[in-house]
Amino acid sequence: MKVGFISLGCSKNLIDTEVTIGLFKNNNYKIVNDASKADILVINTCRIY
């Protein structure tokens, strides 16, 4: 299964996204840079309270 990531918002999101990519890779998912080629698209955004 191919997974794409979009990270929006603060720099902490970039770190969280990198950690999440590692988890997906460790579970045999293929990471793709082109969202149109992904079976799953993970969007990481900031939530302001």
C-alpha positions as CSV (number, residue, x, y, z in Angstrom):
1,M,0.0,0.0,0.0
2,K,1.3,3.5,-0.9
3,V,1.0,6.3,1.6
4,G,1.5,10.1,1.0
5,F,1.9,12.8,3.6
6,I,1.0,16.5,3.6
7,S,2.3,18.5,6.6
8,L,0.7,21.9,7.1
9,G,1.3,24.4,9.9
10,C,4.1,24.7,12.4
11,S,7.6,23.1,12.4
12,K,6.5,20.6,15.0
13,N,4.2,19.1,12.4
14,L,7.2,18.4,10.2
15,I,8.8,16.4,13.0
16,D,5.5,14.6,13.8
17,T,5.1,13.8,10.1
18,E,8.7,12.4,9.9
19,V,8.1,10.2,12.9
20,T,4.8,8.9,11.4
21,I,6.6,8.2,8.1
22,G,9.0,6.1,10.0
23,L,6.2,4.1,11.6
24,F,4.6,3.5,8.2
25,K,7.9,2.4,6.7
26,N,8.6,0.0,9.6
27,N,5.2,-1.6,8.8
28,N,6.1,-2.2,5.1
29,Y,4.1,0.7,3.6
30,K,5.6,2.4,0.6
31,I,6.0,6.2,1.0
32,V,5.2,8.3,-2.1
33,N,5.8,12.0,-2.7
34,D,3.0,12.4,-5.3
35,A,-0.4,12.5,-3.5
36,S,-2.2,11.4,-6.7
37,K,-0.3,8.1,-6.5
38,A,-1.1,7.4,-2.8
39,D,-3.6,4.8,-1.7
40,I,-3.7,6.6,1.7
41,L,-3.1,10.3,2.2
42,V,-2.3,11.5,5.7
43,I,-2.7,15.3,6.3
44,N,-1.1,16.7,9.4
45,T,-2.4,20.1,10.5
46,C,-2.0,22.4,13.5
47,R,-5.0,22.8,15.8
48,I,-5.1,26.1,17.6
49,Y,-7.0,26.2,20.9
